Amino acid sequence: MFQVEQYTGTKAEQYQLVGKQLQALITGEPNIVANLSNASALLNVFLNDVNWVGFYLYEEESDMLVLGPFQGLPACIRIPLGRGVCGTAASERRIMRIANVHDFPGHIACDAASQSEIVLPIVKDGRLIGVLDIDSPNLERFDEEDETGLSHFVSILESSL
């Protein structure tokens, strides 16, 4: 049974703990849906001031991102590569940390409450798997420490794929 830990200490220490929890949850489980479901639930419990945490998975046939496991309000189902924050992060295979989503050209608004966003591509052996997308109702919610901690979180996921 999963026990919610108290997240104390520095932000870096908190991200180390959530990384260990993720590793414990996914070790020995080969199913991507199960692992991404637990990963989104874990981040939703861990992160403050977020209104959506989830994954979009790359569908090669359509060249689109397709909604995967998530926590939050119902979301956009398909996102073309190169469109919005998620599509841009996927097509450029780089982290997108957006302080104000309304300033991002072509932002796709799935939840009107979202003000800032961070998206991290998930890549395994040079192949795009999808993206981790996290939205916040606060402007400038995500900083460099979040980017570093979430990058480590994604690397743990990538190693399980």
Backbone as a printed PyTorch tensor [residue, N CA C, xyz], in Angstrom:
tensor([[[  0.8350,  -1.1680,   0.0000],
         [  0.0000,   0.0000,   0.0000],
         [  0.8910,   1.2460,   0.0000]],

        [[  0.4920,   2.2460,  -0.7730],
         [  1.2640,   3.4850,  -0.8560],
         [  0.9630,   4.3690,   0.3440]],

        [[  2.0080,   4.8720,   0.9650],
         [  1.8710,   5.8060,   2.0770],
         [  2.3520,   7.1730,   1.6150]],

        [[  1.5380,   8.1970,   1.8380],
         [  1.9490,   9.5520,   1.4810],
         [  2.9950,  10.0080,   2.4820]],

        [[  4.1390,  10.4090,   1.9610],
         [  5.2300,  10.8950,   2.8050],
         [  5.0560,  12.3850,   3.0520]],

        [[  5.5750,  12.8460,   4.1650],
         [  5.6340,  14.2780,   4.4120],
         [  6.7900,  14.8300,   3.5980]],

        [[  6.5030,  15.7980,   2.7740],
         [  7.5430,  16.3930,   1.9410],
         [  8.1200,  17.5900,   2.6820]],

        [[  9.2630,  17.3480,   3.3510],
         [  9.9330,  18.4130,   4.0880],
         [ 11.3370,  18.5640,   3.5290]],

        [[ 12.0110,  19.5980,   3.9560],
         [ 13.3650,  19.8380,   3.4700],
         [ 13.3490,  20.7860,   2.2880]],

        [[ 14.4890,  20.8920,   1.6420],
         [ 14.6030,  21.7840,   0.4890],
         [ 13.8100,  21.2090,  -0.6840]],

        [[ 13.5680,  22.0390,  -1.6620],
         [ 12.8520,  21.5700,  -2.8470],
         [ 13.6220,  20.4350,  -3.5200]],

        [[ 14.9440,  20.5530,  -3.5840],
         [ 15.7660,  19.4970,  -4.1870],
         [ 15.6090,  18.1850,  -3.4160]],

        [[ 15.5940,  18.2490,  -2.0840],
         [ 15.4160,  17.0470,  -1.2630],
         [ 14.0260,  16.4450,  -1.4630]],

        [[ 13.0320,  17.3130,  -1.6190],
         [ 11.6740,  16.8310,  -1.8570],
         [ 11.5890,  16.0880,  -3.1900]],

        [[ 12.2420,  16.6410,  -4.2140],
         [ 12.2390,  15.9620,  -5.5130],
         [ 13.0000,  14.6330,  -5.4470]],

        [[ 14.0520,  14.5570,  -4.6270],
         [ 14.7590,  13.2810,  -4.4580],
         [ 13.8260,  12.2350,  -3.8580]],

        [[ 13.0350,  12.6470,  -2.8710],
         [ 12.1000,  11.7250,  -2.2280],
         [ 11.0300,  11.2560,  -3.2120]],

        [[ 10.4650,  12.1780,  -3.9820],
         [  9.4150,  11.7790,  -4.9290],
         [ 10.0030,  10.8810,  -6.0200]],

        [[ 11.2540,  11.0950,  -6.3780],
         [ 11.9180,  10.2020,  -7.3310],
         [ 12.0560,   8.7890,  -6.7790]],

        [[ 12.4190,   8.6850,  -5.5030],
         [ 12.5180,   7.3670,  -4.8630],
         [ 11.1510,   6.6900,  -4.7990]],

        [[ 10.1210,   7.4810,  -4.5200],
         [  8.7740,   6.9180,  -4.4760],
         [  8.3500,   6.4180,  -5.8570]],

        [[  8.6640,   7.1940,  -6.8920],
         [  8.3430,   6.7610,  -8.2480],
         [  9.0540,   5.4530,  -8.5660]],

        [[ 10.3370,   5.3860,  -8.2490],
         [ 11.1070,   4.1700,  -8.5270],
         [ 10.4740,   2.9640,  -7.8450]],

        [[ 10.0480,   3.1360,  -6.5960],
         [  9.4120,   2.0330,  -5.8670],
         [  8.0900,   1.6250,  -6.5190]],

        [[  7.3510,   2.5900,  -7.0410],
         [  6.0580,   2.2920,  -7.6620],
         [  6.1830,   1.5470,  -8.9860]],

        [[  7.2150,   1.8680,  -9.7670],
         [  7.2910,   1.3090, -11.1230],
         [  8.2250,   0.1060, -11.2550]],

        [[  9.0490,  -0.1320, -10.2420],
         [  9.9830,  -1.2600, -10.3190],
         [  9.2210,  -2.5670, -10.5090]],

        [[  9.5860,  -3.2820, -11.5570],
         [  8.9820,  -4.5760, -11.8350],
         [  7.6820,  -4.5260, -12.6130]],

        [[  7.1730,  -3.3210, -12.8940],
         [  5.9210,  -3.2130, -13.6480],
         [  6.2250,  -2.7570, -15.0690]],

        [[  5.9910,  -3.6000, -16.0630],
         [  6.3120,  -3.2440, -17.4470],
         [  5.2310,  -2.4360, -18.1680]],

        [[  4.0230,  -2.3440, -17.6000],
         [  2.9240,  -1.6960, -18.3100],
         [  3.0310,  -0.1780, -18.2420]],

        [[  3.1230,   0.4590, -19.4080],
         [  3.3080,   1.9090, -19.4670],
         [  2.1020,   2.6630, -18.9110]],

        [[  0.8990,   2.1730, -19.1530],
         [ -0.2980,   2.8580, -18.6550],
         [ -0.3220,   2.8320, -17.1280]],

        [[ -0.0200,   1.6950, -16.5450],
         [  0.0210,   1.5920, -15.0850],
         [  1.0690,   2.5310, -14.5030]],

        [[  2.2540,   2.5370, -15.1000],
         [  3.3400,   3.3710, -14.5780],
         [  3.0520,   4.8580, -14.7350]],

        [[  2.5180,   5.2650, -15.8800],
         [  2.2060,   6.6860, -16.0730],
         [  1.0240,   7.1140, -15.2140]],

        [[  0.0920,   6.2130, -14.9690],
         [ -1.0340,   6.5230, -14.0810],
         [ -0.5400,   6.7990, -12.6700]],

        [[  0.3130,   5.9190, -12.1600],
         [  0.8640,   6.1380, -10.8220],
         [  1.7600,   7.3690, -10.7790]],

        [[  2.5100,   7.6140, -11.8450],
         [  3.3860,   8.7910, -11.8830],
         [  2.5730,  10.0790, -11.8270]],

        [[  1.4790,  10.1500, -12.5760],
         [  0.6620,  11.3690, -12.5550],
         [ -0.0070,  11.5470, -11.1950]],

        [[ -0.4740,  10.4590, -10.5910],
         [ -1.0810,  10.5490,  -9.2620],
         [ -0.0600,  11.0010,  -8.2220]],

        [[  1.1520,  10.4530,  -8.3050],
         [  2.2120,  10.8210,  -7.3680],
         [  2.5440,  12.3080,  -7.4700]],

        [[  2.7240,  12.7990,  -8.6870],
         [  3.0310,  14.2260,  -8.8530],
         [  1.8700,  15.1030,  -8.4050]],

        [[  0.6490,  14.6550,  -8.6300],
         [ -0.5080,  15.4460,  -8.2240],
         [ -0.5720,  15.5970,  -6.7020]],

        [[ -0.1490,  14.5630,  -5.9780],
         [ -0.0920,  14.6260,  -4.5120],
         [  1.0910,  15.4810,  -4.0640]],

        [[  2.2120,  15.3540,  -4.7660],
         [  3.4640,  16.0080,  -4.3740],
         [  3.4760,  17.5090,  -4.6490]],

        [[  3.0150,  17.9220,  -5.8080],
         [  3.1500,  19.3200,  -6.2250],
         [  2.0210,  20.1880,  -5.6850]],

        [[  2.3880,  21.3590,  -5.1910],
         [  1.4010,  22.3450,  -4.7600],
         [  1.0640,  23.2660,  -5.9200]],

        [[ -0.1150,  23.8310,  -5.8660],
         [ -0.5270,  24.8590,  -6.8250],
         [ -0.4720,  24.3770,  -8.2700]],

        [[ -0.9550,  23.1700,  -8.5100],
         [ -1.1000,  22.6780,  -9.8820],
         [ -2.5570,  22.2620, -10.0870]],

        [[ -3.0310,  22.4260, -11.3200],
         [ -4.4100,  22.0410, -11.6160],
         [ -4.5080,  20.9390, -12.6710]],

        [[ -3.3730,  20.5090, -13.2170],
         [ -3.3880,  19.4020, -14.1870],
         [ -1.9930,  18.7970, -14.2350]],

        [[ -1.9370,  17.4800, -14.1310],
         [ -0.6810,  16.7320, -14.2230],
         [ -0.9570,  15.5000, -15.0700]],

        [[ -0.2180,  15.3570, -16.1540],
         [ -0.4670,  14.1670, -16.9490],
         [  0.4690,  14.0050, -18.1230]],

        [[  0.1220,  13.0450, -18.9400],
         [  0.9710,  12.6420, -20.0490],
         [  0.1990,  12.6790, -21.3580]],

        [[  0.9110,  13.0530, -22.3940],
         [  0.4550,  12.8730, -23.7670],
         [  1.4450,  11.9220, -24.4130]],

        [[  0.9430,  10.9220, -25.1130],
         [  1.7910,   9.9140, -25.7430],
         [  1.8270,  10.1280, -27.2460]],

        [[  3.0070,   9.9640, -27.8110],
         [  3.1880,  10.1780, -29.2450],
         [  2.6160,   9.0110, -30.0350]],

        [[  1.7750,   9.3470, -31.0120],
         [  1.2040,   8.3620, -31.9260],
         [  1.8320,   8.5890, -33.2950]],

        [[  2.7100,   7.6830, -33.6710],
         [  3.4920,   7.8510, -34.8960],
         [  2.6160,   7.9160, -36.1460]],

        [[  1.5700,   7.0900, -36.2090],
         [  0.7180,   7.0360, -37.3990],
         [  0.0970,   8.3930, -37.7280]],

        [[ -0.3440,   9.1170, -36.7050],
         [ -0.9960,  10.4150, -36.9200],
         [ -0.0380,  11.5840, -36.7300]],

        [[  1.1630,  11.3110, -36.2130],
         [  2.1410,  12.3460, -35.8810],
         [  1.5510,  13.3530, -34.8930]],

        [[  0.8200,  12.8130, -33.9040],
         [  0.1740,  13.6470, -32.8910],
         [  0.4550,  13.1060, -31.4950]],

        [[  0.2680,  13.9870, -30.5230],
         [  0.2560,  13.5790, -29.1260],
         [ -1.1830,  13.2250, -28.7710]],

        [[ -1.3570,  12.1080, -28.0680],
         [ -2.6830,  11.6470, -27.6780],
         [ -2.7340,  11.5870, -26.1530]],

        [[ -3.8260,  12.0540, -25.5950],
         [ -4.0060,  12.0920, -24.1510],
         [ -3.7400,  10.7310, -23.5200]],

        [[ -2.9380,  10.7570, -22.4600],
         [ -2.6340,   9.5590, -21.6910],
         [ -3.1150,   9.7320, -20.2590]],

        [[ -2.5770,   8.9560, -19.3330],
         [ -2.9800,   9.0530, -17.9330],
         [ -2.7520,  10.4590, -17.3740]],

        [[ -3.7180,  10.9350, -16.5740],
         [ -3.6130,  12.2870, -16.0230],
         [ -4.4430,  12.4280, -14.7640]],

        [[ -4.2220,  13.5430, -14.0700],
         [ -5.0040,  13.9690, -12.9140],
         [ -5.4510,  15.3970, -13.1960]],

        [[ -6.7430,  15.6540, -13.1300],
         [ -7.2610,  16.9960, -13.3800],
         [ -8.5330,  16.9390, -14.1870]],

        [[ -8.9420,  18.1040, -14.6840],
         [-10.1480,  18.1870, -15.4990],
         [ -9.9460,  17.4830, -16.8390]],

        [[-11.0450,  17.0670, -17.4840],
         [-10.9100,  16.5050, -18.8280],
         [-10.0910,  17.4390, -19.7130]],

        [[ -9.3250,  16.8430, -20.6270],
         [ -8.3390,  17.6210, -21.3810],
         [ -8.4830,  17.4040, -22.8810]],

        [[ -7.7530,  18.2130, -23.6240],
         [ -7.6740,  18.0570, -25.0750],
         [ -7.1740,  16.6430, -25.3640]],

        [[ -7.7710,  15.9980, -26.3520],
         [ -7.4260,  14.6020, -26.6210],
         [ -6.2240,  14.4710, -27.5430]],

        [[ -6.1600,  15.2960, -28.5860],
         [ -5.0660,  15.2010, -29.5600],
         [ -4.4240,  16.5670, -29.7580]],

        [[ -3.0940,  16.5570, -29.8150],
         [ -2.3270,  17.7840, -30.0440],
         [ -1.3260,  17.5110, -31.1620]],

        [[ -1.3940,  18.2720, -32.2470],
         [ -0.4140,  18.0920, -33.3250],
         [  0.9860,  18.4980, -32.8670]],

        [[  1.9930,  17.7800, -33.3360],
         [  3.3670,  18.1750, -33.0440],
         [  3.5950,  19.5870, -33.5700]],

        [[  4.2810,  20.3960, -32.7650],
         [  4.5690,  21.7650, -33.1500],
         [  3.5040,  22.7610, -32.7390]],

        [[  2.3650,  22.3040, -32.1930],
         [  1.3000,  23.2080, -31.7650],
         [  1.2270,  23.2620, -30.2520]],

        [[  1.0440,  24.4630, -29.7250],
         [  0.9340,  24.6310, -28.2900],
         [  2.2380,  24.3050, -27.5790]],

        [[  2.1870,  24.3780, -26.2670],
         [  3.3840,  24.1190, -25.4630],
         [  3.7780,  22.6400, -25.5600]],

        [[  2.8020,  21.7500, -25.4450],
         [  3.1060,  20.3050, -25.5100],
         [  3.6480,  19.9030, -26.8690]],

        [[  2.9810,  20.3400, -27.9290],
         [  3.4140,  19.9800, -29.2780],
         [  4.7820,  20.5300, -29.6180]],

        [[  5.0790,  21.7390, -29.1070],
         [  6.3910,  22.3450, -29.3400],
         [  7.4780,  21.5890, -28.5830]],

        [[  7.2170,  21.2730, -27.3110],
         [  8.1940,  20.5070, -26.5190],
         [  8.4820,  19.1600, -27.1730]],

        [[  7.4450,  18.5230, -27.6970],
         [  7.6210,  17.2170, -28.3420],
         [  8.4020,  17.3370, -29.6410]],

        [[  8.0330,  18.2940, -30.4800],
         [  8.6930,  18.3970, -31.7910],
         [ 10.1390,  18.8510, -31.6660]],

        [[ 10.4160,  19.7170, -30.6800],
         [ 11.7790,  20.2170, -30.4880],
         [ 12.5580,  19.3740, -29.4830]],

        [[ 11.8680,  18.4450, -28.8450],
         [ 12.4740,  17.5750, -27.8300],
         [ 13.2600,  18.3820, -26.7960]],

        [[ 12.5760,  19.3960, -26.2770],
         [ 13.1990,  20.2150, -25.2330],
         [ 12.1530,  20.6180, -24.2070]],

        [[ 12.6260,  20.9080, -23.0070],
         [ 11.7390,  21.3220, -21.9280],
         [ 11.2110,  22.7160, -22.2230]],

        [[  9.9180,  22.8890, -22.0020],
         [  9.2810,  24.1920, -22.1550],
         [  8.7590,  24.6020, -20.7780]],

        [[  9.3110,  25.6850, -20.2390],
         [  8.8500,  26.2200, -18.9560],
         [  8.2680,  27.5910, -19.2440]],

        [[  6.9500,  27.7080, -19.1520],
         [  6.2440,  28.9040, -19.5770],
         [  5.6770,  29.6190, -18.3520]],

        [[  6.1690,  30.8240, -18.0860],
         [  5.7470,  31.5960, -16.9160],
         [  4.3080,  32.0860, -17.0380]],

        [[  3.9090,  32.4510, -18.2660],
         [  2.5530,  32.9380, -18.5260],
         [  2.0940,  32.3410, -19.8550]],

        [[  1.1950,  31.3710, -19.7880],
         [  0.7800,  30.6710, -21.0070],
         [  0.0900,  31.5910, -22.0100]],

        [[ -0.4640,  32.6970, -21.5250],
         [ -1.1620,  33.6230, -22.4270],
         [ -0.1850,  34.3880, -23.3140]],

        [[  1.0830,  34.3680, -22.9510],
         [  2.1210,  35.0060, -23.7650],
         [  2.7380,  34.0340, -24.7730]],

        [[  2.3540,  32.7620, -24.7150],
         [  2.9300,  31.7590, -25.6160],
         [  2.1070,  31.7130, -26.9020]],

        [[  2.7330,  32.0160, -28.0390],
         [  1.9920,  31.9990, -29.3080],
         [  1.4290,  30.6030, -29.6060]],

        [[  0.1480,  30.5400, -29.8780],
         [ -0.4780,  29.2670, -30.2160],
         [ -0.8030,  28.3850, -29.0320]],

        [[ -0.8040,  28.9580, -27.8240],
         [ -1.1340,  28.1590, -26.6410],
         [ -2.5090,  27.5230, -26.8160]],

        [[ -2.6100,  26.2440, -26.4830],
         [ -3.8800,  25.5220, -26.5440],
         [ -4.4570,  25.5010, -25.1340]],

        [[ -5.5560,  26.1920, -24.9360],
         [ -6.1560,  26.3050, -23.6060],
         [ -7.1470,  25.1690, -23.3780]],

        [[ -6.7260,  24.1610, -22.6420],
         [ -7.6290,  23.0620, -22.2780],
         [ -8.3600,  23.3840, -20.9790]],

        [[ -7.7460,  24.1770, -20.1170],
         [ -8.3400,  24.5970, -18.8510],
         [ -8.1090,  26.0960, -18.7170]],

        [[ -9.1810,  26.8620, -18.6770],
         [ -9.0830,  28.3240, -18.6230],
         [ -8.3580,  28.8090, -17.3730]],

        [[ -8.3040,  27.9890, -16.3300],
         [ -7.6440,  28.3960, -15.0870],
         [ -6.1210,  28.3500, -15.1840]],

        [[ -5.5860,  27.6480, -16.1590],
         [ -4.1260,  27.5010, -16.2610],
         [ -3.4570,  28.8190, -16.6110]],

        [[ -2.4120,  29.1430, -15.8560],
         [ -1.6580,  30.3800, -16.0610],
         [ -0.2020,  30.1180, -16.4370]],

        [[  0.3610,  29.0320, -15.9230],
         [  1.7470,  28.6770, -16.2540],
         [  1.8100,  27.1760, -16.4910]],

        [[  2.9150,  26.7570, -17.1260],
         [  2.9860,  25.3600, -17.5620],
         [  4.4430,  24.9380, -17.7120]],

        [[  4.6900,  23.6720, -17.4490],
         [  5.9870,  23.0790, -17.7590],
         [  5.7250,  21.7570, -18.4810]],

        [[  6.4580,  21.5380, -19.5590],
         [  6.3050,  20.3190, -20.3560],
         [  7.6880,  19.7280, -20.5880]],

        [[  7.8180,  18.4430, -20.3070],
         [  9.0940,  17.7450, -20.4740],
         [  8.9150,  16.5920, -21.4500]],

        [[  9.7250,  16.5490, -22.5150],
         [  9.6300,  15.4280, -23.4490],
         [ 10.1320,  14.1390, -22.8090]],

        [[  9.5260,  13.0370, -23.2110],
         [  9.9420,  11.7070, -22.7750],
         [ 10.4950,  11.0100, -24.0090]],

        [[ 11.7970,  10.7270, -23.9680],
         [ 12.4910,  10.1580, -25.1270],
         [ 13.2670,   8.9260, -24.6700]],

        [[ 13.1280,   7.8360, -25.4080],
         [ 13.8420,   6.5970, -25.0870],
         [ 14.5870,   6.1390, -26.3330]],

        [[ 15.8990,   6.0010, -26.2190],
         [ 16.7390,   5.5620, -27.3410],
         [ 16.5110,   6.4180, -28.5830]],

        [[ 16.3940,   7.7300, -28.3760],
         [ 16.2140,   8.6670, -29.4800],
         [ 14.8070,   8.7250, -30.0410]],

        [[ 13.9040,   7.9300, -29.4970],
         [ 12.5250,   7.8610, -29.9890],
         [ 11.5860,   8.6130, -29.0460]],

        [[ 10.7590,   9.4990, -29.6020],
         [  9.7950,  10.2450, -28.8010],
         [  8.7120,   9.3030, -28.2840]],

        [[  8.5270,   9.2900, -26.9730],
         [  7.4730,   8.4940, -26.3400],
         [  6.2650,   9.3750, -26.0550]],

        [[  6.5200,  10.6010, -25.6070],
         [  5.4410,  11.5230, -25.2640],
         [  5.9770,  12.6880, -24.4680]],

        [[  5.0910,  13.3060, -23.6760],
         [  5.4910,  14.4290, -22.8290],
         [  4.7930,  14.3290, -21.4770]],

        [[  5.4520,  14.8770, -20.4690],
         [  4.8430,  15.1310, -19.1670],
         [  4.4200,  16.5910, -19.1810]],

        [[  3.1570,  16.8440, -18.8960],
         [  2.5920,  18.1910, -18.9320],
         [  2.0350,  18.5290, -17.5560]],

        [[  2.4380,  19.6780, -17.0100],
         [  1.9350,  20.1190, -15.7080],
         [  1.5080,  21.5750, -15.8350]],

        [[  0.2670,  21.8500, -15.4330],
         [ -0.2950,  23.1970, -15.4890],
         [ -0.5320,  23.7180, -14.0760]],

        [[ -0.4700,  25.0430, -13.9400],
         [ -0.7380,  25.6870, -12.6600],
         [ -1.6720,  26.8740, -12.8600]],

        [[ -2.5390,  27.1320, -11.8830],
         [ -3.3730,  28.3230, -11.9490],
         [ -2.6190,  29.5890, -11.5340]],

        [[ -1.3340,  29.4430, -11.1880],
         [ -0.5070,  30.5780, -10.7740],
         [  0.4860,  30.9460, -11.8650]],

        [[  0.6860,  32.2330, -12.0620],
         [  1.7330,  32.6950, -12.9640],
         [  3.0940,  32.3390, -12.3730]],

        [[  4.0570,  32.0410, -13.2330],
         [  5.4420,  31.7830, -12.8260],
         [  5.5550,  30.7140, -11.7370]],

        [[  4.7350,  29.6830, -11.8090],
         [  4.7340,  28.6320, -10.7860],
         [  6.0080,  27.7830, -10.8070]],

        [[  6.5700,  27.5630, -11.9960],
         [  7.6780,  26.6180, -12.1360],
         [  9.0080,  27.3400, -12.2760]],

        [[ 10.0210,  26.8500, -11.5380],
         [ 11.3410,  27.4670, -11.5940],
         [ 12.3820,  26.4250, -12.0130]],

        [[ 13.6560,  26.8310, -11.9530],
         [ 14.7400,  25.9280, -12.3720],
         [ 14.8060,  24.6680, -11.5140]],

        [[ 14.5120,  24.8060, -10.2200],
         [ 14.5310,  23.6210,  -9.3510],
         [ 13.4500,  22.6250,  -9.7530]],

        [[ 12.2730,  23.1480, -10.1330],
         [ 11.2200,  22.2540, -10.6300],
         [ 11.6840,  21.5640, -11.9070]],

        [[ 12.2880,  22.3330, -12.7960],
         [ 12.7670,  21.7700, -14.0620],
         [ 13.7850,  20.6540, -13.8100]],

        [[ 14.7180,  20.8970, -12.8990],
         [ 15.7340,  19.8910, -12.5700],
         [ 15.1000,  18.6590, -11.9290]],

        [[ 14.2350,  18.8780, -10.9460],
         [ 13.5860,  17.7590, -10.2580],
         [ 12.6940,  16.9470, -11.1710]],

        [[ 11.9380,  17.6340, -12.0240],
         [ 11.0510,  16.9280, -12.9520],
         [ 11.8360,  16.2220, -14.0530]],

        [[ 12.9780,  16.7840, -14.4330],
         [ 13.8390,  16.1070, -15.4150],
         [ 14.3210,  14.7710, -14.8650]],

        [[ 14.6920,  14.7620, -13.5910],
         [ 15.1100,  13.5070, -12.9530],
         [ 13.9340,  12.5290, -12.8920]],

        [[ 12.7590,  13.0320, -12.5610],
         [ 11.5430,  12.2190, -12.5080],
         [ 11.2950,  11.5530, -13.8610]],

        [[ 11.3970,  12.3390, -14.9370],
         [ 11.1910,  11.8110, -16.2910],
         [ 12.2690,  10.7870, -16.6410]],

        [[ 13.5120,  11.0260, -16.2160],
         [ 14.5850,  10.0610, -16.5290],
         [ 14.3190,   8.7120, -15.8590]],

        [[ 13.7140,   8.7250, -14.6800],
         [ 13.3350,   7.4690, -14.0170],
         [ 12.2720,   6.7530, -14.8500]],

        [[ 11.2930,   7.5090, -15.3250],
         [ 10.2590,   6.9160, -16.1840],
         [ 10.8610,   6.3440, -17.4600]],

        [[ 11.7440,   7.1220, -18.0900],
         [ 12.3630,   6.6790, -19.3500],
         [ 13.0990,   5.3590, -19.1670]],

        [[ 13.7500,   5.2000, -18.0180],
         [ 14.5100,   3.9670, -17.7880],
         [ 13.5990,   2.7560, -17.6160]],

        [[ 12.3250,   2.9940, -17.3170],
         [ 11.3920,   1.8740, -17.1310],
         [ 10.6910,   1.4740, -18.4210]],

        [[ 10.8710,   2.2620, -19.4710],
         [ 10.1510,   1.9920, -20.7330],
         [ 10.8890,   0.9860, -21.5950]]])
